[in-house]
Amino acid sequence: MSYYEIIKKFEGFDFDAYFSNVTDEDVLKSIQKEKLNHLDFLNLLSDKAKNHLEAMARKAHMLTRQNFGRTISLYIPIYVSNYCTNKCVYCGFNQENNIKRKHLNLEEIEKEAIEIAKTGIKHILLLTGEAKELITMEYLMDAVKILKKYFASVSIEIFPLEIEEYQALKELGVDGLTIYQETYNEEIYDEVHLSGQKKNYLYRLNTPERGAKAGLRTVTTGTLFGLGKLKEEAFLNGMHAKYLMDKYLGTEVGISLPRINNAEGGFQTKYQLDDKTFVQFILAYRIFMPKVGITVSTRERAEFRDNLLKLGVTKFSAGSKTSVGGYQEEDKSTEQFEISDSRSVEEIVSMIKSKNYQVIYKDWELIV
C-alpha cells in the first residue's frame, strides 16, 4: 500500500461535517488517551479544540520532554542554485519570474561552506531549484563531498530523486531528506503547479517513501500552509508522517510547518494560517505522534518562534539566508521568500539557553 491509497480513502470524507460535530468532551477524551487514532487527531485539529489549548500544551510539553528532553537542534540552509524549470505560482524561483538568478560553482560552494561553518552549526541543509541540466547528479555529488568536509550531517531539500540516486548520495554522506508535498489536494496541486517536472503529483507524493527505502536516516515532510484548506492539509500531512513512521521503523520522521511568506511573483493565498491555529497544529502533531520531529524555520517571526520552544518543537533553523551565495553577500541573488526571523545564530542560541534549553549543534555524523 502507498500513501496515495490512504488519501483516496478520505476522498469522500466530509471534513467540514466532522469538525462541526466535535464536542468539548471529544477533545478532552482525545487529549487524555495514550494512543490516538485518526479520529482523535481530527478532534485535536477541530475548532472546538481551541477551547483546550492549555490542556493540549501541557500534554505536548510532557511528551516532548519524555522523548526529546530539553533540547533544540539547530540547522542552517545553503542555497546553491535558484534556476528552475518549474512554474509554481507561489515560489520566488518560478521560471517565469524576472529575478536575479545565480548558480554556484564548486569553488563558490566551498566558500559558502567555510563561512557557514564559522557559526558552529554542524547540520546543513542543501537546497536547489529544479533545473536538471545545471543541477546534475554529478554536481550534487560533488557538492555533498564539499559539504561533508565542514559539516557532520548533510540533508537535502531538492527535487525528487529515484531510490538509487538517494542511495548514491547517502554513500557520500547525505543522511536526511526534506520534501514538502506543498498541498495534498490533487486539484489545487494541479492549479498551482503550471508546468515542469513538479507538476507530477504522485511522483512527489511518493518521494519521502523513496528516501526511506534508500535508507536515509531522517525524512521530513510538510505541507505549505496557505494553498489548501488548513485543517485538511494538517490532517493529511500528519497521516503521511504517521504512515512513514509505522512502515519504516529505522527512519526518523519529521514534520515541518512552513506557511506562505511573501515571494517574488506576488502570490496571494486563499487560506491564512493564523498564529493560534499554527500553535494548535503543533500541539496536535505532538500528541498524535509523540516521537515525531517538529521543525519551525526562520519563515516565522522571532518572538513567535521563541514562544514555541515548550510546545513540541525540536528543531530550529538559524542564521538562514534564502538567496544563493547569501552568506558571503557577494553578487547576491533574489531570495526564494522573505525571512521573518533574521537573528544571528548567536542571538538564537542565547535565546534558547535563556529558556533553559540545551542547544544541539551536532547530534549525528555519518562516517563515509
C-alpha positions as CSV (number, residue, x, y, z in Angstrom):
1,M,0.0,0.0,0.0
2,S,1.2,3.5,-0.8
3,Y,0.2,6.7,1.0
4,Y,-1.8,7.7,-2.1
5,E,-4.2,4.8,-1.3
6,I,-4.8,6.2,2.1
7,I,-5.5,9.6,0.7
8,K,-8.0,8.1,-1.6
9,K,-9.9,6.6,1.4
10,F,-10.5,10.1,2.6
11,E,-11.6,11.4,-0.8
12,G,-15.3,11.4,0.0
13,F,-14.9,12.2,3.7
14,D,-16.8,15.3,4.8
15,F,-14.2,17.1,6.9
16,D,-16.4,20.1,7.5
17,A,-19.3,18.0,8.8
18,Y,-17.0,16.0,11.1
19,F,-15.3,19.1,12.5
20,S,-18.6,20.8,13.1
21,N,-19.8,17.8,15.2
22,V,-16.8,17.6,17.5
23,T,-17.6,18.3,21.1
24,D,-15.5,19.6,24.1
25,E,-15.9,16.1,25.6
26,D,-14.5,14.5,22.4
27,V,-11.4,16.8,22.5
28,L,-10.8,16.1,26.2
29,K,-11.0,12.4,25.7
30,S,-8.6,12.5,22.8
31,I,-6.1,14.6,24.9
32,Q,-6.2,12.0,27.7
33,K,-5.7,8.9,25.5
34,E,-2.2,7.3,25.4
35,K,-2.5,6.1,21.8
36,L,-4.6,8.1,19.4
37,N,-6.3,7.1,16.2
38,H,-7.1,9.3,13.2
39,L,-10.4,10.4,14.7
40,D,-8.6,11.6,17.8
41,F,-6.2,13.5,15.6
42,L,-9.1,15.2,13.8
43,N,-10.6,16.1,17.1
44,L,-7.4,17.9,18.1
45,L,-7.4,19.8,14.8
46,S,-11.0,21.0,15.2
47,D,-12.1,24.5,16.1
48,K,-13.5,23.1,19.3
49,A,-10.0,22.1,20.4
50,K,-9.1,25.8,20.6
51,N,-11.0,25.8,23.8
52,H,-8.5,23.4,25.3
53,L,-5.1,24.6,24.1
54,E,-3.8,24.8,27.6
55,A,-4.5,21.1,28.2
56,M,-3.1,20.3,24.8
57,A,0.1,22.3,25.6
58,R,0.6,20.5,28.9
59,K,0.3,17.1,27.2
60,A,2.5,18.2,24.3
61,H,5.2,19.6,26.6
62,M,5.2,16.4,28.7
63,L,5.5,14.2,25.7
64,T,8.3,16.3,24.2
65,R,10.3,16.2,27.4
66,Q,9.9,12.4,27.6
67,N,11.1,11.8,24.0
68,F,13.5,14.7,23.4
69,G,14.5,16.2,26.7
70,R,15.0,20.0,26.9
71,T,16.9,20.2,23.6
72,I,16.6,22.1,20.4
73,S,18.6,21.0,17.4
74,L,19.9,23.7,15.0
75,Y,20.5,23.5,11.3
76,I,21.3,26.0,8.6
77,P,20.3,26.0,4.9
78,I,22.6,26.6,1.9
79,Y,21.1,27.5,-1.4
80,V,23.4,26.7,-4.3
81,S,21.1,27.5,-7.3
82,N,17.9,29.3,-8.0
83,Y,17.5,28.3,-11.6
84,C,14.3,26.3,-12.0
85,T,12.2,24.8,-14.9
86,N,9.0,24.7,-12.8
87,K,6.2,27.2,-12.8
88,C,4.9,27.1,-9.3
89,V,2.8,30.2,-8.7
90,Y,3.7,30.6,-5.0
91,C,7.5,30.3,-5.4
92,G,10.1,33.1,-5.9
93,F,12.1,30.7,-8.1
94,N,9.3,30.3,-10.6
95,Q,10.7,30.0,-14.1
96,E,8.6,32.9,-15.3
97,N,9.7,35.4,-12.5
98,N,12.2,38.0,-13.7
99,I,14.7,37.6,-10.8
100,K,18.4,37.6,-10.4
101,R,19.5,34.0,-11.0
102,K,22.7,32.5,-9.7
103,H,24.2,29.1,-9.8
104,L,27.2,28.4,-7.5
105,N,30.2,26.5,-8.9
106,L,32.1,24.1,-6.6
107,E,34.6,26.7,-5.6
108,E,31.8,29.1,-4.6
109,I,30.0,26.3,-2.7
110,E,33.2,25.7,-0.7
111,K,33.5,29.4,0.2
112,E,29.9,29.4,1.4
113,A,30.5,26.3,3.4
114,I,33.6,27.8,5.1
115,E,31.6,30.9,6.0
116,I,28.6,28.9,7.3
117,A,30.9,26.6,9.4
118,K,32.0,29.6,11.4
119,T,28.6,29.5,13.1
120,G,29.4,26.2,14.8
121,I,26.3,24.5,13.5
122,K,27.2,21.0,12.2
123,H,23.9,20.2,10.4
124,I,23.4,21.8,7.0
125,L,20.5,21.6,4.5
126,L,21.3,21.8,0.8
127,L,18.7,23.4,-1.4
128,T,18.3,24.0,-5.1
129,G,15.8,24.8,-7.7
130,E,14.8,22.1,-10.3
131,A,16.9,22.6,-13.4
132,K,18.4,19.3,-14.1
133,E,20.7,20.5,-17.0
134,L,22.5,22.5,-14.3
135,I,21.9,20.5,-11.2
136,T,23.1,17.2,-12.3
137,M,23.7,14.1,-10.1
138,E,27.4,14.8,-10.7
139,Y,27.0,18.3,-9.4
140,L,25.0,17.2,-6.4
141,M,27.5,14.5,-5.5
142,D,30.4,17.0,-5.8
143,A,28.6,19.5,-3.6
144,V,27.9,16.9,-1.0
145,K,31.6,15.9,-0.9
146,I,32.5,19.5,-0.2
147,L,29.9,20.0,2.5
148,K,31.0,16.8,4.3
149,K,34.4,18.4,4.8
150,Y,32.8,21.0,7.1
151,F,29.6,19.5,8.4
152,A,28.7,16.3,10.3
153,S,25.2,16.0,8.8
154,V,24.2,16.9,5.3
155,S,20.5,16.9,4.4
156,I,18.9,17.8,1.1
157,E,15.8,19.7,0.1
158,I,15.9,19.4,-3.7
159,F,13.7,18.0,-6.5
160,P,12.6,14.3,-6.2
161,L,15.0,11.6,-7.0
162,E,14.9,7.8,-7.6
163,I,15.9,5.4,-4.8
164,E,19.2,4.6,-6.4
165,E,20.1,8.3,-6.6
166,Y,19.3,8.8,-2.9
167,Q,21.5,5.8,-2.2
168,A,24.3,7.3,-4.2
169,L,24.1,10.5,-2.2
170,K,23.9,8.6,1.0
171,E,27.1,6.8,0.2
172,L,28.8,10.2,0.0
173,G,27.3,11.4,3.3
174,V,23.7,12.6,2.9
175,D,21.7,11.3,5.8
176,G,18.5,13.4,5.6
177,L,15.7,14.4,3.2
178,T,13.2,17.2,3.4
179,I,10.4,17.3,0.9
180,Y,7.1,19.2,1.0
181,Q,4.1,18.0,-0.8
182,E,3.0,21.6,-0.9
183,T,-0.7,20.6,-0.9
184,Y,-2.3,17.2,-0.6
185,N,-5.3,18.3,-2.6
186,E,-4.8,17.0,-6.1
187,E,-6.9,19.6,-7.8
188,I,-5.2,22.5,-6.1
189,Y,-1.8,20.9,-6.7
190,D,-2.5,20.9,-10.4
191,E,-3.7,24.5,-10.3
192,V,-0.6,25.9,-8.6
193,H,2.0,23.9,-10.5
194,L,1.5,25.1,-14.0
195,S,4.3,23.2,-15.7
196,G,7.6,21.4,-15.1
197,Q,8.5,18.1,-13.5
198,K,7.0,19.2,-10.3
199,K,3.5,19.0,-11.8
200,N,3.6,15.2,-11.3
201,Y,1.6,15.0,-8.0
202,L,2.0,11.3,-7.5
203,Y,5.8,11.2,-8.1
204,R,6.3,13.9,-5.5
205,L,3.9,12.3,-3.0
206,N,6.0,9.1,-3.1
207,T,9.3,10.8,-2.7
208,P,9.6,10.6,1.2
209,E,9.0,6.9,0.9
210,R,11.8,6.5,-1.7
211,G,14.1,8.3,0.7
212,A,13.1,5.9,3.5
213,K,13.6,2.9,1.2
214,A,17.1,4.3,0.3
215,G,18.0,4.1,4.0
216,L,18.2,7.8,4.8
217,R,18.3,8.4,8.5
218,T,15.8,11.2,8.5
219,V,12.8,12.1,6.3
220,T,10.9,15.3,6.9
221,T,7.5,16.0,5.3
222,G,5.4,19.1,5.1
223,T,2.6,20.9,3.5
224,L,2.8,24.6,2.5
225,F,0.1,26.1,4.6
226,G,-1.9,28.6,2.5
227,L,-2.5,26.5,-0.6
228,G,-5.3,24.2,0.6
229,K,-7.9,24.1,3.4
230,L,-5.8,24.3,6.6
231,K,-7.2,21.6,8.8
232,E,-7.4,19.1,5.9
233,E,-3.8,19.8,4.9
234,A,-2.7,19.4,8.5
235,F,-4.5,16.1,8.8
236,L,-3.2,14.6,5.6
237,N,0.3,15.7,6.4
238,G,0.1,14.2,9.8
239,M,-1.3,11.0,8.4
240,H,1.6,10.9,5.9
241,A,4.1,11.2,8.7
242,K,2.4,8.5,10.7
243,Y,2.3,6.2,7.7
244,L,6.1,6.6,7.2
245,M,6.8,6.1,11.0
246,D,4.7,2.9,11.1
247,K,6.2,1.5,7.9
248,Y,9.9,2.5,8.2
249,L,10.9,1.9,11.8
250,G,14.5,2.7,11.1
251,T,13.8,6.1,9.8
252,E,13.4,9.2,12.0
253,V,10.3,11.0,10.6
254,G,9.8,14.7,11.0
255,I,7.2,17.4,10.1
256,S,7.9,21.0,9.2
257,L,5.2,23.7,9.2
258,P,6.0,26.3,6.5
259,R,3.4,28.8,5.8
260,I,3.5,31.1,2.7
261,N,5.6,34.2,3.1
262,N,5.9,37.0,0.5
263,A,7.8,35.9,-2.5
264,E,8.7,37.2,-6.0
265,G,5.6,37.0,-8.2
266,G,3.1,38.3,-5.6
267,F,1.1,35.1,-5.0
268,Q,-1.9,35.7,-2.7
269,T,-3.1,32.9,-0.5
270,K,-6.8,32.0,0.0
271,Y,-6.2,30.4,3.3
272,Q,-4.4,32.3,6.1
273,L,-2.9,30.3,8.9
274,D,-3.1,32.4,12.0
275,D,-0.7,32.1,14.9
276,K,-3.2,30.4,17.2
277,T,-4.1,27.7,14.7
278,F,-0.4,27.3,13.9
279,V,0.2,26.5,17.6
280,Q,-2.8,24.2,17.7
281,F,-1.4,22.2,14.8
282,I,2.0,21.8,16.5
283,L,0.3,20.5,19.7
284,A,-1.9,18.2,17.7
285,Y,1.0,16.7,15.8
286,R,2.9,16.1,19.1
287,I,0.0,14.5,20.9
288,F,-0.8,12.3,17.9
289,M,2.8,11.4,17.2
290,P,4.9,11.7,20.4
291,K,8.2,10.8,18.7
292,V,7.9,12.9,15.5
293,G,10.5,15.7,15.0
294,I,8.9,19.1,14.5
295,T,10.7,21.9,12.7
296,V,9.9,25.6,12.6
297,S,12.0,27.7,10.3
298,T,13.0,31.3,10.0
299,R,9.9,31.9,8.0
300,E,8.3,32.7,11.4
301,R,8.8,35.8,13.4
302,A,11.4,35.8,16.2
303,E,9.1,36.4,19.1
304,F,6.7,33.8,17.9
305,R,9.4,31.2,17.4
306,D,10.7,31.9,21.0
307,N,7.2,31.1,22.4
308,L,7.0,27.8,20.6
309,L,10.0,26.2,22.4
310,K,8.0,24.5,25.1
311,L,5.1,23.4,22.8
312,G,6.7,20.5,21.0
313,V,9.2,21.9,18.6
314,T,12.5,20.0,18.3
315,K,14.4,21.8,15.5
316,F,15.1,25.4,14.5
317,S,16.9,26.8,11.5
318,A,19.2,29.7,12.5
319,G,21.0,32.5,10.7
320,S,19.3,31.5,7.4
321,K,19.7,33.0,4.0
322,T,17.4,32.0,1.2
323,S,19.4,33.7,-1.5
324,V,22.1,31.8,-3.5
325,G,25.5,32.9,-2.2
326,G,23.8,34.8,0.6
327,Y,26.3,34.1,3.4
328,Q,29.1,36.0,1.7
329,E,26.8,38.7,0.5
330,E,28.7,38.9,-2.8
331,D,26.7,39.2,-6.0
332,K,23.6,38.2,-4.0
333,S,20.7,36.6,-5.9
334,T,16.9,37.0,-5.4
335,E,15.6,35.3,-2.2
336,Q,13.2,32.4,-2.5
337,F,10.9,34.0,0.1
338,E,11.2,36.6,2.9
339,I,12.9,35.6,6.1
340,S,10.9,36.7,9.2
341,D,13.5,35.8,11.9
342,S,16.7,37.5,10.8
343,R,18.6,37.0,14.1
344,S,22.2,35.6,14.0
345,V,23.0,32.2,15.2
346,E,24.5,33.7,18.4
347,E,21.3,35.5,19.2
348,I,19.1,32.4,18.7
349,V,21.5,30.3,20.8
350,S,21.3,32.9,23.5
351,M,17.5,32.9,23.4
352,I,17.3,29.1,23.6
353,K,19.7,29.0,26.6
354,S,17.8,31.7,28.4
355,K,14.8,29.4,28.4
356,N,16.8,26.6,30.0
357,Y,17.0,24.5,26.9
358,Q,20.2,22.9,25.6
359,V,21.3,23.8,22.1
360,I,22.3,20.8,19.9
361,Y,24.8,21.8,17.3
362,K,25.6,18.2,16.4
363,D,23.7,15.0,17.2
364,W,24.7,12.8,14.3
365,E,27.6,12.1,12.0
366,L,27.7,9.7,9.1
367,I,31.3,8.5,8.6
368,V,32.0,7.9,4.9
